[in-house]
Each structure stands twice: as structure tokens, then as C-alpha cells.
Amino acid sequence: MRYPTILTASLFIGLLMANVLSAQNEPDRFLPAGGYKVMGFNTTPLLVQLIPFNRSDPRVTGPYYVNWRSYVQKNDKLKGFKISLGVDLSDTDDASPVQAFFNVRLGFESYRRINPRWGYTRGFSGYYSTGDFNTPGSKPNDEVFLGGGPHWGVDFFVSPKVSLSLETALVLGMTGVGAKFEFIPPVALNLNFWSPKQERRYNNE
């Protein structure tokens, strides 16, 4: 299993480098004005198989594996909503508990450009979680958590339509035993694909 993973990662890195080189001469193509749909994938589960991060548990890769964003243009920034999903149920050896969690996030956020390649996001989300948030220090449990809080992130564009992003959040909510406060650190490196929304055209008859 190791060699196919290394080959896949090498091809992936090669494609990213090719996109970076081809985009260096086209700085004006990064996020032209308009709306966007963004599909993001957590790449940390792949990276921890290739690079030793000295983790006690390499499965700790953040609460969400897939992120979907939808933006519309509002003056000098993009505004919209996002949906995130993370599900895991993994068998482990007898010395470790089963890795199990289900995390959903719904929220609103804005995106502002810093320069053609860099931008940052901020917003507010609602959270539903069973198990845990799959972050360092969290312990598997059967709690149901419901809450909300602000989140912040940063995007770096490796090509006009592909970015890498990190995100952090503060969450306050309730479980079956009372109030709970969570800090979600930026442990997940997301690969995002940006697709411009098609303008709707209406014919006046």
C-alpha cells in the first residue's frame, strides 16, 4: 500500500508545481470579480502517511474531510455560506479505542483578498458533533455536542483555481452533561478547487 500512496502523492505534487509555474505569468487571473463555488478536501490523512509529523496518533487530522463553499461578490469581498462534513469509523488494535466520530458544520463567512495569491476568511458557524472533533488532546466519547462560534482561515492560491487553506475555530455549546468549550486548531490542510458561478441570462421577450 505504501508505494501506490507515494506514487499518487508524487503525481499530485507534480501537478501542483506545474500549476504554480504556469500561473506565475498570469497574476490577474486569480479570482476575477464574480461568484464562486469551492470544493475542499482535507489532505492531512494522505500527508501523515508520507511525512513523519511525530504525532502520537496519525489519525488526528481534524474534524472535517470535505468542505463546500458558495460565494457571491459583495463590493471588495466575497460573502456566502459553507458546509463541512467529517465521518470516521476505524478499527484499531486492542490497546486503543475505536476511532469514531461524525461532525457537521453549517455557517456563513466572508473572503477578502490580501494580494493575488493570499486571502483570509472569517465567519460564524453552527456545529453538530458525536464522538469528538478529532483534534490533538481530544478523547473518543459518545457525547452529542451542539453549539456555535466564530471561525477564521487563510487561503493560498497555487494556481488560479486551486488553493491550499488552514482554518481555526472557537466553539461553545452543550452536551448531555452541560456546557462545553472547544478550540479547533488548524491541523487540517485543505486542497480547494474554485469554480466561477455561471451568470444567469434572461431574455426579454
N, C-alpha and C positions, 0 to 999 in steps of 0.2 A: 504493500500500500504506500510505502514511503516514496518510491521512485515515481509513480504516476502523480503524486502530490507535488513533488519537486518540479516535474516537467510542467504541470499545469501552472504552478506559480511562476516559473521562468517565462512561459509564454505570456502570462498576464503582465508581468513586469516589463517585458519587451514591448507589448502593445502600448502600455502607458508611456514608456520612454519615447516611442515613435510619435505618439500624440503630442507630447511635450515639445519635441523638436519641430514638428510640423506647425505648431501653434505659435512659435516664437515670433514669426514674421507677420502674425495676424492678431495684434493685441486688440483691435477694435471689434473683433468678433465675439469677445467674452460678454455674454448676457446683454444683447441688444434689448432696447425697450420692448416691453410686452409681458404677457403672462407665461408661466411655465408649470409643467408637471415634472416632479422629481421623484425618481425611484432610487432608494438607497439600500445597500446590503452591508451587513456587519462582516468585515473581512478578518476580524481578530481570530475567530476559530481556525482559519487557514494559517494565519501568521504564526500562531503559537506552536504549530506543528513544525515550522521551519526555523524559527529563531528562538533561542533559549532566553526567556524573559525572567528566569529564576522565580517563577510562581510556585506556590505550594500546591496549587490546583490549576492546571492549564485550562480547565473548563470554564473558569470565571472570566467571561468575555462580555459582560454587560447584559441588561435585561431585554434588549430588542435585537432581533435578527433582520427585520425588514422595516423600512420607513418609507412612507409615501407622503409627498408634499404637493400642494396645489397653490400657486401664487397668481395674483393679479397685480398689475402695475398701479401704484399709488404715488404720484409725484416722483420723488427720487428714491423710492424704496419699493420692495415687493411685499405684499401682505397676503396672508391666506391661512390655511389650516393644515394640520399634519395628523397622520395616523401611524402608529407604531405597533408592532406585534412581535412577541417572543415566546416560543414554546419549546420545552425540552423535557424529555423523559429518558434518562440514560441509566443502564445497568452498570453497577460498579462492583468492585470486589467486596468481600465480607467486612473489610476493615473500614469502609467508607459508606455513608448513606447513599441512597439513590438520589441522583440529581433530577429534580422535578420542579418545574415552575411554569406559570402561564401569566404573561404580562401584556396588558393592552394600554395604550395611551391615545387620547384624543385631545387636540389642542389647537390654539391659534398662535401664529407667530409672524414676525416681520423679518425681512432680509435686507441688509444695507451693504452696499459695496464700499470697501476701503480703497481698493485700486482694482485694475482689471482682473487680477487673479485672486485677490483676497476679499472676503466678506464675512459678516457676522450675523447671527440670528439671535433673537430673543422673543420670548412669548410666555404663555401660561397654558398648562395642560391639566386634564383630569386623568387619574391613574386607577387602574384596577389590577390587582396582583393576587395570585395564590402561589404559595411557596415562598420565594424570595426574589430580590431584584438581581441576583446573580452577580454581585459585586464583591470585592475583597472584604473579608470580615463577616459577610452575611452567612447565616446558618440555615440549612434547609429546614422548613417547617410546614405546617398545614394551615397557617393563618390566611384569612382573606382580608386584604387591605383595600381600602377605598379612600382616595384623597385627591389633593391637587397642589399645584405650586408652580413657581417660575422655572424656566429653563433657558440656557444660553449655549451658543455654539459658534464654531468658526468653520468656514469652507475655504479650501484652496483648490483652484482650478488647474488641473494638469493638462487640460485641453478645453476648447470652447464649450464642450457639452459634457465633460466629466470632471467631477470634483471629489476630493477627499475631505472628510469632516470629522470633528470631535465635538462632543456635547456633554454638558453637566447640568444637574438639576437639583433643586431643593423641594422636598415633598412633605406635606403634613396631612395626616389622615387618621382614620380609625380602623382598628381591628376588633376582633371579638372580645379582647381583654382591655381595650382602652385606646387612648391617643398614641400615635407613633410618628416620629420624625425621622426622615430618611434623607441622606445626601447620596446622590448618584454620581460618582466620579467619572471622568472621561476615559473609561477603559476600552471603549469600542471605537475602532477606526472604520468609518463607513465609506463605501465607494458609491457615489451618486451619479446617476445619469439624468441630465437635464433635457427636457423636450419642450420646445416652444408650443404654446397653445395655438391652434388654428383659429384665425379670426372668422367669425360668423358673418356672412354676407347676406344681405336681404335685398331682393329685387323689388323695386317699387313698380307696381303694375297699374 
